[in-house]
């Protein structure tokens, strides 16, 4: 009974660490989703993807007053002002205007729509952004007023506070932004879902799933063995790091790892000085382990004394582990990883061949058994025939 209570306590300690890490990991993706939703409502995706259709400039101005920024307008006739927007000596857009309800409404149309800048355009359908007049338009109005014999103030008063700018409608930009935003939300929601699952069911945390995969028996037995190892075989315990005869446990603030010590090839630590406005706050250390498959396990934000205690113990107890992040050590670690993978592939091929060989032997045995059965049947038939002849 006491062993079961000890095992339960150790299991709860591992589960508690997983839940705390998962709870901390929830904060950033949740905030990210909230920010993404805010961006979605701040940017006019609906207006851009499905602009409201209107039949005149007056209706478009009414949309602007209602808070819309894009409109799909059908205009009967537009007139050329005689002025263009130039870039590198080429016409990129032209100014047109419409007289509607005693109002002069200006349009900025791109060179793709307006070719050869005709004096009049009839039956025009454009999607525009409803903008306020800028300095460039005011300069055009000043020059345009001279050509028609008006004053700039009079033209500006007649033009009102809205200009229909077709060149500012960039559908492709919003499509890309929307796709990126949706992908970001999906990624963040995936992280939220995973961490919630880990909080509810810590037994299926990735570190534990990797541990289960190394065991030939069921999950319950594997978990019970892990709990007993954690509680009864600890050699060292410092700063949420625990070492037993078989495993290194990191139950830290940012990650949870359970690493078989026999799989560790290389180890090194890295110190980081945390400063705010040039004031040194604290020094943290991160332990890095490199495994047989080349995987890197991180144990972050540890005290220097805790890291020193762990490294001193591992150096003494496991002298085969490579220590230090140097070029020579990295090359040696890569060579060991390569050697391990090659031996693993060799063993896998041999196991596969042994299975095939065993299957072939089984087929031979089956054939022998079938032949024996058939021979017995023929022997019975022959004995029956001879007995019948003797009776006759």
C-alpha positions in Angstrom: 0.0 0.0 0.0 2.9 2.4 0.9 4.6 1.6 -2.4 1.4 2.5 -4.3 1.1 5.8 -2.4 4.8 6.6 -3.2 4.2 5.8 -6.9 1.1 7.9 -7.0 2.9 10.9 -5.4 5.8 10.6 -8.0 3.2 10.3 -10.8 1.4 13.4 -9.5 4.7 15.3 -9.4 5.4 14.5 -13.1 1.8 15.3 -14.1 1.9 18.5 -12.1 5.0 19.7 -14.0 3.4 18.8 -17.3 0.2 20.7 -16.4 2.2 23.8 -15.2 4.3 23.9 -18.4 1.2 23.4 -20.6 -0.7 26.2 -18.7 2.2 28.6 -19.2 2.4 27.6 -22.9 -1.3 28.5 -23.3 -0.8 32.2 -22.6 1.0 33.2 -25.8 -1.2 31.3 -28.3 -4.3 32.6 -26.6 -3.1 36.2 -26.8 -2.1 35.6 -30.4 -5.6 34.4 -31.3 -7.1 37.4 -29.6 -4.8 39.8 -31.5 -5.5 38.0 -34.8 -9.2 38.3 -34.3 -8.7 42.1 -33.5 -6.7 42.4 -36.8 -9.4 40.7 -38.7 -12.0 43.2 -37.5 -9.7 46.1 -37.8 -8.8 45.5 -41.5 -11.7 45.8 -44.0 -11.6 42.2 -45.3 -15.3 42.1 -45.9 -15.3 45.4 -47.9 -12.3 44.3 -50.0 -13.6 40.8 -50.8 -17.2 41.8 -51.3 -17.5 45.5 -51.9 -21.0 46.9 -51.9 -22.4 47.6 -55.4 -23.7 51.1 -56.0 -25.1 52.8 -59.1 -23.7 56.3 -58.6 -21.0 58.3 -56.9 -23.6 59.8 -54.5 -24.4 56.3 -53.2 -20.7 55.6 -52.8 -20.3 58.8 -50.7 -23.2 57.7 -48.5 -21.4 54.3 -48.0 -18.3 56.3 -46.9 -20.3 58.2 -44.4 -21.6 54.9 -43.0 -18.0 53.7 -42.4 -17.4 51.7 -45.6 -14.1 52.1 -47.4 -14.6 50.2 -50.6 -17.4 50.2 -53.3 -18.2 48.6 -56.6 -19.5 51.5 -58.7 -21.3 51.5 -62.1 -20.8 55.0 -63.7 -22.6 56.1 -66.8 -20.0 58.6 -67.9 -16.6 60.0 -66.8 -14.6 62.9 -68.1 -10.9 63.2 -68.4 -9.3 66.1 -66.4 -6.2 66.2 -68.6 -3.9 65.3 -65.7 -2.1 62.1 -64.9 0.1 60.5 -62.2 3.6 59.8 -63.5 6.3 57.4 -62.3 9.7 57.1 -64.0 8.4 59.0 -67.0 5.4 56.7 -67.6 1.7 57.3 -66.9 0.6 55.0 -64.1 -2.9 56.6 -63.4 -5.2 59.3 -64.7 -7.6 61.7 -63.1 -11.3 61.6 -64.2 -14.4 63.3 -62.8 -18.1 62.9 -62.8 -20.8 65.5 -62.4 -23.5 64.1 -60.1 -26.1 65.9 -58.1 -24.3 69.3 -58.6 -21.2 67.7 -57.2 -17.8 67.1 -58.9 -16.5 63.7 -57.9 -12.9 62.8 -58.9 -11.7 59.3 -59.9 -8.2 58.0 -60.0 -8.0 55.2 -62.6 -5.0 53.0 -63.3 -3.4 52.7 -66.7 -4.6 49.1 -67.0 -8.2 50.4 -67.2 -7.6 53.7 -69.0 -5.7 53.1 -72.2 -4.7 56.1 -74.3 -6.6 58.3 -71.8 -9.8 59.0 -73.8 -11.6 62.3 -73.1 -14.8 60.4 -72.1 -15.4 56.9 -70.6 -18.9 55.4 -70.8 -20.5 52.5 -68.8 -17.5 52.1 -66.4 -17.5 49.5 -63.7 -14.7 49.9 -61.1 -14.0 48.8 -57.6 -12.5 51.8 -55.7 -11.2 52.7 -52.3 -13.1 55.7 -50.8 -10.2 58.1 -49.8 -9.9 61.5 -48.4 -8.2 64.0 -50.7 -4.4 64.2 -50.3 -1.8 66.8 -51.3 -1.4 65.3 -54.8 -5.1 65.7 -55.5 -5.1 69.2 -54.2 -2.3 70.2 -56.6 -4.3 68.6 -59.4 -7.4 70.5 -58.4 -5.5 73.8 -58.4 -4.2 73.1 -62.0 -7.6 71.8 -63.1 -9.4 74.9 -61.8 -7.3 77.1 -64.1 -8.2 75.1 -67.2 -11.9 75.4 -66.5 -11.9 79.0 -65.3 -12.8 78.2 -61.7 -11.1 78.9 -58.5 -9.4 76.1 -56.6 -11.6 76.7 -53.6 -14.7 76.4 -55.7 -13.6 73.1 -57.3 -12.6 71.8 -53.8 -16.0 72.7 -52.4 -17.8 71.0 -55.3 -15.6 67.9 -55.0 -16.4 67.3 -51.4 -14.4 65.1 -49.0 -14.2 61.8 -50.9 -12.1 60.7 -53.9 -12.7 57.4 -55.7 -9.3 55.8 -56.0 -9.2 52.6 -58.0 -5.4 52.4 -57.7 -5.7 51.8 -53.9 -7.7 48.7 -54.3 -5.1 45.9 -53.7 -7.1 42.6 -53.6 -4.0 40.4 -53.8 -2.5 42.0 -50.7 -5.6 41.3 -48.6 -5.8 37.8 -49.9 -2.2 37.1 -48.8 -2.8 38.8 -45.5 -6.0 36.8 -44.9 -4.3 33.5 -45.7 -1.4 34.3 -43.4 -3.9 35.4 -40.7 -5.9 32.2 -41.0 -2.7 30.1 -41.0 -1.5 31.9 -37.9 -4.9 31.4 -36.1 -4.9 27.7 -37.0 -1.3 27.3 -35.7 -2.2 29.1 -32.5 -5.4 27.2 -32.0 -3.5 23.9 -32.5 -1.1 24.9 -29.8 -4.0 25.8 -27.5 -5.7 22.5 -28.2 -2.5 20.5 -27.6 -1.8 22.2 -24.3 -5.4 21.9 -23.1 -5.2 18.1 -23.9 -1.9 17.9 -21.9 -3.6 19.7 -19.0 -6.5 17.3 -19.0 -4.5 14.1 -19.8 -0.8 14.6 -18.9 -0.2 10.9 -19.4 -0.2 11.4 -23.2 2.4 14.2 -23.1 5.1 13.9 -25.8 7.8 13.2 -23.3 5.8 10.2 -21.9 4.8 9.0 -25.3 8.5 8.8 -26.3 9.1 6.9 -23.1 6.2 4.4 -23.7 7.7 3.8 -27.2 10.9 2.3 -25.7 9.0 -0.3 -23.7 7.8 -3.6 -25.0 4.8 -3.8 -22.6 1.6 -1.7 -22.0 1.3 1.9 -21.0 0.1 1.2 -17.4 3.0 -1.0 -16.6 5.5 1.4 -18.3 4.1 4.4 -16.3 4.2 2.4 -13.1 7.8 1.5 -13.7 8.7 5.1 -14.5 7.0 6.3 -11.2 8.9 3.7 -9.2 12.2 4.7 -10.9 11.6 8.4 -10.2 10.7 7.9 -6.6 13.1 5.1 -5.5 16.2 5.3 -7.6 17.1 9.0 -7.5 20.9 9.7 -7.4 20.7 13.4 -7.5 17.9 16.1 -7.2 18.6 19.8 -7.9 16.5 22.6 -9.4 13.7 20.5 -10.8 16.3 18.2 -12.4 16.4 14.5 -11.2 18.8 11.8 -12.1 18.3 8.1 -11.5 20.4 5.2 -12.6 18.5 5.1 -15.9 16.9 8.4 -16.7 17.4 12.2 -16.6 14.2 14.0 -15.6 13.7 17.7 -16.3 10.5 19.0 -14.7 11.3 22.6 -15.5 9.2 25.8 -15.9 9.3 25.7 -19.7 9.7 22.0 -20.7 9.4 18.5 -19.4 11.8 15.8 -20.6 12.5 12.2 -19.6 15.8 11.2 -21.2 17.3 7.7 -21.0 20.9 8.3 -19.9 22.2 5.6 -22.2 20.9 7.6 -25.2 22.9 10.7 -24.3 25.9 11.2 -26.6 26.9 14.8 -26.0 26.2 17.4 -23.3 27.0 21.1 -22.8 25.7 24.2 -21.0 25.2 27.7 -22.1 25.0 30.8 -19.8 22.9 33.8 -20.6 23.1 37.2 -18.8 19.7 38.8 -18.5 19.9 42.6 -18.5 17.3 45.4 -18.5 18.4 48.9 -19.6 22.0 47.9 -19.0 21.3 46.6 -15.5 22.3 43.0 -15.0 19.4 41.2 -13.4 20.5 37.5 -13.3 22.5 34.8 -15.0 20.7 31.7 -16.2 22.1 28.5 -17.6 20.7 26.0 -20.2 21.7 22.4 -20.4 21.7 20.8 -23.9 21.7 17.1 -24.5 22.3 15.5 -27.9 20.7 12.0 -28.3 21.6 9.0 -30.4 19.2 10.0 -33.2 20.6 13.6 -33.3 17.7 15.0 -31.3 18.5 18.0 -29.0 17.0 18.1 -25.5 16.9 21.5 -23.7 16.8 22.1 -20.0 16.5 25.9 -19.7 16.7 28.6 -17.1 18.7 26.7 -14.4 21.0 28.0 -11.7 24.7 27.7 -12.2 25.1 25.6 -9.0 22.3 23.2 -10.1 23.9 22.8 -13.6 27.3 22.2 -12.0 25.9 19.5 -9.7 24.3 17.7 -12.6 27.3 17.9 -14.9 29.7 16.8 -12.2 27.6 13.8 -11.4 27.2 12.8 -15.1 30.9 13.3 -15.8 31.9 11.0 -13.0 29.2 8.4 -13.5 29.1 8.3 -17.3 32.6 9.1 -18.7 31.5 8.1 -22.3 29.4 11.2 -22.7 31.1 14.0 -24.7 31.3 17.3 -22.8 31.6 20.7 -24.3 30.4 22.4 -27.5 33.6 22.5 -29.6 34.2 21.6 -33.2 36.1 18.4 -32.3 33.3 17.3 -29.9 30.6 18.1 -32.5 32.5 16.1 -35.1 32.8 13.1 -32.7 29.2 13.3 -31.8 28.1 13.3 -35.5 30.4 10.2 -36.0 28.8 8.4 -33.1 25.3 9.3 -34.3 26.1 8.0 -37.8 27.6 4.8 -36.4 24.5 4.2 -34.2 22.1 4.8 -37.1 24.1 2.4 -39.3 24.1 -0.3 -36.6 20.4 0.3 -36.1 19.7 -0.1 -39.8 21.9 -3.2 -39.9 20.0 -4.8 -37.0 16.7 -3.9 -38.6 17.7 -5.6 -41.8 18.8 -8.7 -39.9 15.5 -8.8 -38.0 13.6 -8.5 -41.3 15.7 -11.2 -42.9 15.2 -13.5 -39.8 11.4 -13.0 -40.1 11.5 -13.8 -43.8 13.6 -16.8 -43.1 11.4 -18.0 -40.3 8.4 -17.4 -42.6 10.1 -19.6 -45.3 10.8 -22.3 -42.7 7.2 -22.2 -41.6 6.0 -22.5 -45.2 8.3 -25.6 -45.6 6.9 -27.1 -42.4 3.4 -26.5 -43.7 4.2 -28.1 -47.0 5.7 -31.1 -45.2 2.5 -31.4 -43.0 0.3 -31.2 -46.1 2.4 -33.9 -47.8 2.1 -36.1 -44.7 -1.6 -35.6 -44.6 -2.0 -36.5 -48.3 0.3 -39.6 -47.9 -1.8 -40.8 -44.9 -5.0 -40.4 -47.0 -3.5 -42.4 -49.8 -2.3 -45.0 -47.4 -5.8 -45.4 -46.0 -7.3 -45.6 -49.5 -4.8 -48.2 -50.5 -5.4 -50.3 -47.3 -9.2 -50.2 -48.0 -8.6 -51.4 -51.6 -6.4 -54.3 -50.5 -8.9 -55.3 -47.8 -11.7 -55.4 -50.3 -9.7 -57.5 -52.7 -8.9 -60.0 -49.9 -12.7 -60.3 -49.0 -13.5 -61.0 -52.6 
